[in-house]
Amino acid sequence: MKFIPGLLKQNLLRWKGKKWYHQRFDGSPYLLHLIAEAEIRDESRKQGTHNYVHYCFFEHGKADWYIEMEDIKRISSLLLKLGKKNPKVSKDFITAWKKDTEKFYQKCTEIRKMNLTILSDSELATLHDNLLELALNKNTSSSTIDGFALGTDELLAEKIKKVYEKSSLKNSMKLTEVFSILTAPINLSFINEAEVSLLKKALRIKKNPAQKKKLLEQHQKKYFWIHNNYVTATILDAAYFAEEIHKIFNLRIDIEQEIHKIETTPQENQRKKKELLKKIILPEEVKLLITISEDFTSWQDERKKSTFWNAHDFTLILNEIGRRLGLASLELKYLSPREVSRAFKHKPSREILQERMKNSAWYWDLKGHDCVTRVEADNVKRTILGDTNLSDVDDFRGLTACLGKVSGIVKVVKSVTEIEKINPGDILVAVMTRPDYIPAMKKAAAIVTDEGGVTCHAAIVARELGIPCIIGTKIATQVLKDGMQVEVNANHGWVRIVGRK
């Protein structure tokens, strides 16, 4: 995908007035390009489930990512059509990307053993481009995953409601409980796998303290990357995990019981689902939606893991390129990978990179990608998004991801750098949550997000933690401010302001 100066401006009015799905997280253009180009790339195995456009706005490490709603609806509708012809469509999609997934992880493992300093500039650039192509080949599935997840949540909720209203369950269970059970994940997430691994290490250390050093090194080698995101690659050391185990001991929990609880949650979800399906007759289309959702939830989780690996292994290469060019790897992350590929021939300007870090708008379509900064970036944002005033809103609704009813103080989290402000009992409010938000989610009394479907991170983690969660409100971060007192009623899917700061 070429970098084409002027492409954004040429197409700006084309996308004015469109509706957009918004996600916010810590991000950089370089690492997000690995998703953007991959999602827009059209190839035969995607069967038409590619995106046509992406916008993203960057400001000091934060990213606001926009997907056109027409794209999402088109992809989800296409997947449903494919599924009606082939009920195994989701499993077939996953199989189609299996080899590329294996090649990507294999290459990352090889890079970690290499001494990048001995490579020539051309060899280093070639290594970068090889890993880039493997990552893109693997990530092309992202538009399929996201298109389904983001485009079918409301449809599934509506169809389950219709069945529920006509069933005898109406007398014994709430709709939100039925919905939560039917859409619960049936596979363990990689974050939970890491947590179980640490708990098992803690159990062995408790029984035999002499093994501590060895066990911590084993865990660190396997999970040092779990705090990465789309901008930061953090290498967690053994001391960090030692401190985490120290915290586990201080909690005085039954470690074996906690391990059992986490490991058996997917089976328990599946058991509850089977029991419920004996009491309610679902149309074939609803069964299909649930099956694809189960498969894609697991696939989506694997993609998140690979995103963390992307951050680590590409940063290793960027560190070495940056050393040779006299630039920090963070600065290079405000280039696209396509610009980095020719960085030795066309050294990037630090002044331009600093401008992009402060305020930039990025654009991707089928022809290529482009970037503008400062005033031009602000103009793009106004043109595409417009202005909205929600100051008079006192309550709003969303989709229930996990049941419960609580009150608490609002804390709006815009970045992983802000998770420390969450205190026990606070209401965590975010555009969406990510794996690096988990320490804050564990302290929160409830979670409320702007975006997200039944397979989103907030929904999955909230169910695992057993805390009320309302997703897909669209406006939570615009209406709610730090310090507000709110009531979160996930049993009925609404949030109400009961006290302003």
N, C-alpha and C positions, 0 to 999 in steps of 0.2 A: 504494500500500500504506500503510494507516494505521498510525500509532504508537498502540498500544493499551496503556496502563498496566494491569498485572495479567494480561495475556495469557499471559506465561511461567508464572506461578504456577498459573493455571487448568489448564494443559496439562502440568505437570511430571511427574506420575505416569503420564501417558499414554505417555511415552517412556522411563520407567525400565525397565532390563533389556534395552534394545535394543543391538544391535551397531553400532559406529560406525567409519567411515573417518576417520582423523585426519591433518590436515596442519598444519604449523607454519611460520610465516614472519613477517616484519615486516609489521604491518598495523594499520589503524585501522577503526573501525566504518563511517565515512563511505564509504571507498573499497571496502570489502568488501560493503557494502550493494548496490553496483552489480552485484555478482555474485549475492548472495543473493536479492534481489527478482526479478532477471531469471530465475534458475534455477527459482524457485517459480511464477512466472507461467505460467499455462496458456493456450496459444493454439493455433490450428488447425495451423500449420506444424510444431509440435513433435510432433504425432501421439501425444500421451500421454507424451512423454519429459521431463516436468517433475518437479521434486522436491516433496516434501510438507513438509519441515522442514529447518532448519539451526540449529545452535548454534555460537556462537563466544565464546571467553573471551579477554579482552584484559588485558594487564599491561605497562605501561611500554613501549609500542611493539611488543610481541610479540603475535601472534595464534595461538590454537589453534582450528582450524576443524574441525567435525565434520559428516559427511554420513552419514545412516542407511544401513546396508548393504542393507536391504530395498529402499530406493529405487534404489540402484545396480544391484542384481540385476534389479529390475523393468524398469528402463530398458534395460539391456544385452540382456535376453531379448526385449523388444519390438523392439529394433533388429534382432536376428537374425531374428525373424519377418518384419519388413518387408523385410529383405535377401533372404530366400528367395523372396519374391514379386517383388522388384525388385532385381536385382543392382547397379543404379546408385543405390541408395538414398543412399549417402554423398555422391555428387556432386550428387544432387538436393537434399539438405539444404543443402549449401554454396551452391548456386545460389539457394535460397529466401531466404538472408540477404544476398545480394550487394548489393542496393540499400541496405539499412540500414547495411551496412558502409561503403559509399561516402558516404552522408549523414553518418555520424558523423565520418569523417576530414575531410570538407569543412567541417563546422561547426567542428571544432577549428582548422583552418587559418584560418578567418575570425576566430575569437576572438583568435588570436595577433596579428592586425593591428589589433585594436580598442583604443581608449583607454577602459578601463573606468571611469576616474575621472569621466568626463563624463556617465555614465548616472545617471538618478534611481534611488532605491531600488527602485521598482516595476519599472523597466526592467532593473535588475541581477538582481532576483529572477526576472523572466520569462526572461532569458537563461539563468540557472542551470537553470530548470525545462525549458527547451527542450533544452539539452544533456543534461540528465538523461534525458529521454524518449528521445532518440536513442541514448544509451548503453545504456539498458535494452532498447530494441528490438533493438539489435545483440547484446547479451549474453544474450538469452534462449536462444541456441544453447548456452550453457555447460553446461546440464544434460544435453543430448544428447551433447556431446563427452565430458564427465567420466563420465557414466553408462556409455558404451561403454568408454572407456579403463580405468576402474577396475574394471569388472565382467567383462571378458573376458580379462584377462591370464593368469589361472590356467587358464581354460578352454582358451585357445589353447595354452598350454604342455603341458597334459595331452593334447590331441589330436595335437600334433606329436610328443610322446613315443610315443604309440601307433603312429603311422605309422613313426617311426624304428626302433622295436623290431622291426618286421617287414621292414625294408628292408636292403639290402646295405651301406648307408652305415654301419651299426653297426660294420663291420670297419675303416673308414678315417677316420671322423670322430666326435668327441664330440657328444653330444646338445646340450650347451650351445652348441657352435659352430654347429650346424644351426639352433637356435632363434635365435641372434644374427643370423645371415645372413638368415633369413626375415622377421625383424621389424625390420631396419634401415631407417631413414628414407631416402626417395628424393628429398627436396627439401632445399634449403639453408635453414637457420634464419636469422631476421633478425639474430641475434647474429653468425653467421658472415658474413652479408652485410656487416655493419658492420666486421668484422675484415678482410675482403677489401678493402673500400673504404679502410681505413686503410693497409693494406699497399701498395695501389696508389698512394696519396698519397705514402707513404714512398719508393717506387721513383722517382716523378717528382721528388720533392724531391732525392733523391740524384743524379739526372741533371742537375737544374737548380735549385740552391738558391734562386735569385731568385724562384721561384714559391711558396716556402714559405708566406708569409702568406696568399696567395690560396687555396691548396689547403686549408690548415687551416681557414679560415673556411668554405669550402664543406662540409667534413666536419662541422664543428661545427654548422652550420645544420641538417644532415640528421640527425645522431645525438646531439644534446646530451642527450637524454632516456634513454639506454640504461642508466643506473644507478638509475632510479626503481623504486619498489615500491608496496605497498599503504598506505604511510604517508608516504613521503618523495618529494618532487619535486625532484631535483637538476638544475640547469642547468649542464652541463659546459661550460667555456669553451675557447677555442682553445689556451690555455696547457696545459690538461690533455692535450689530444691531441698537442701538441708534445712533452710529456714522454713520452707513449706511443711516439711515433715515435723519440725519443731512445733508449728502451729497446730498440726493434727494431734500431736500428743497433748498439747495444752487444752484442746477441746474435750479431752477425756471421753471421746466417743467409742462405741464398740466398733472397731475397725472392720472386723469380719462381717458384722451385720451391715455396715455401710457399703462394703464391697458387694455383698449379696443384693442389696437394694438397687444399686446402680446397674449391676450386670443383668438382673432379672426384669428391669423395667420394660425393655422391649417385649419380652415374652408375656409380661403382665398386660401390656397394652394390647397385644394380640389376643390374649385370652378374653379380655373384656370386650373386644371387638367381636369375637366369635359368639360370645354369649348374647350380645346385643342383636347380632344378625339373626339369631334364632327367634327373636321377638318382633322383628320388623322386616317387611319385604321391600327390598330396594329394587328399583328399575335397573335394567342392564347398564344404562348410561351412567348411573350413579356408581354402580360397582366398578365400571371402567375408570371413572374419575378417581375413585379411591385407590384402585390398583396402581394406576400411573403415578399418583401422588406418593404412594409408599415407595415405589421404585425410584422416583426422581428425588425424593427426600434424601435417600442414601447417596445417590449420584451427586446431588448438590453438596452434600457434606464432603465427599471426596474432592470436589472442585475447590472447596474452601481450604482443604488441606494443601492442595497443589498451589494455591495462591500464596500460602505461607512459604512453601518451598521456592516459588518464584522469587519472592522477596529476598530470601537468603542467597540463592545461587546467582541470580543476576547482580545482586549487590557485590558479591565477591568479584565478579568481572568488572563492574563499574568502579570498584575501589582501585583496581589496577589500571584501568583506563584513565581514571581521574588522577592517579599518581603521576602518570606520564604526561598528562596535559596540564598539570598544576591546578586541577579543579577537584572539589569535593564530590563524592558520589551522590550526595543529596542534591547538589547543583545539577549534575547530569540527569537526575530523575525528572528534571523539568525540560528535558528533550524527549522526543518520542524515540522508541528503539530504532526506527528508520533513520533518524538523525544521528543517533549514536553510531550506527553502522559506518558512517562516513566522517566520524569525528576526527580521525587522524589526518584526513585530507582537508577537512574544513573545520578547523578548531572553533568551537562555539564561543561566543562572546559572554563573558561573565556578567556584563551589564544587562544583556538580554535575559539571561537565566535568572538574575535577581528580579527583574521586572515580572517574569512569569511566576516566580514564587510568590510575589506580593499579590498579584491579581491577574488572572488570565482566563480566557475562554477557549475551550478546545472543541473541535468539530470533526466528526468522522462520517463519511457516507461511502457509497459504492465506488466513487471515483478516487477518493484519497482522504487526507486529513489536513487540518490547518489549525493555527493558533493566533489569537490576537490578545493584546494586553491593555491595561490601564483604561482610558476612556472608552476605547473601542470595546473592551470586554464588558464594561458597564452597559453600553448601548445594546450589546447582544442580549444581555440578561433582561433588560427592560423590554426589548422587542419580543423575545421568546416567551417570557413568563408574565409580563404585565405587573400590575399592582393590585394588592388585595388588603382590605381593612377588616380585621376580625376582632376589634377591641371590645365590641358589645356582646360577644358570645360568652355565655355562662355554662353551657353544657353541650355535649356532642356525643356522637355514637361511633362505634367501630365494631370489629368482628372479635368475638370471644375466642381466645386461644387456650385459656385455662380459667376455670371457674373460681369464684371467690368474691368477697366484698370487704374492702378496707378503706380507711381514711389515712391521709398522711400529708407531708410537706413535699411540694414539687421540687425536683432538681432536674433541670434540662441539661442533658449531656450532648455536646456537639462534637466531642472528640475524645479519644482514649486518654488524652492528657487531662481531662476533667473528671475522670471516674472517682478520684479521691474525695470529691465533695459529697459523694453519696454516703449518708449515715444510715445505720440500722433503722428501718421503719419508713424511710423516704420513698416517694413515688418516683421511679426512674422514668423520665420522659425523653424520647429520642426520635429522630426521623426513622431510624432502624437500629437494631443492635447488631454487634459483631462478636466473634469469639473473644476478642480482647476486652470486652465489657463484662465478662463473666464475674470477676471479683466484685464489681458494683451490683450486678444482678443478684448475687447471693445475699447482699445486705438489704436489698430493696424489699418493700412490702408489696409492691405491685409494679408492673411494667406497662407503659402506654406508648405506642408508636404511631407515627404518621402512616407508614407503609408496612407492607408485609402480608403474605398469604399464609395459609395453613401449614406450609412447609418452611416458613421463614425461621431464622435463628431465634428470634424472641419467642415464637410459639413453642418451638422444641424445648428450649432451655426452661421456660416458665413451667411447662408440664413436668419436666424433670425435677424442678425445685418445688413444685406444688404451690406456686404463688399466682394470684390473679393477674391476668394479662389481657389487654385489649389492643388489637393491632388494626392497621388500615384505617385509622381515623382521618387521615389526610391533613388535619389541621392542628394536632396536639401541640407541636412545638411552636406554632404561631400564636395559639390562644394562651397557653400556659407559660408562666414565668416562675423563676426561682422564688421560693418562699410562700407561694400560694398554698392554701389548704384545700385539698380536693377529696372527693369521695369517688372511689373507683368501684363500680358495681359490674363485675364481669359476668355475674349471673344473668344480667339483662343487657350487657354490652354498652353501658354508658358511663361517662365521666362528668362530674358536676363540680364546679367551683363553689366552695362553701365559705371561703375566706380569702380575701385578697391581701397581698403584702402591704 
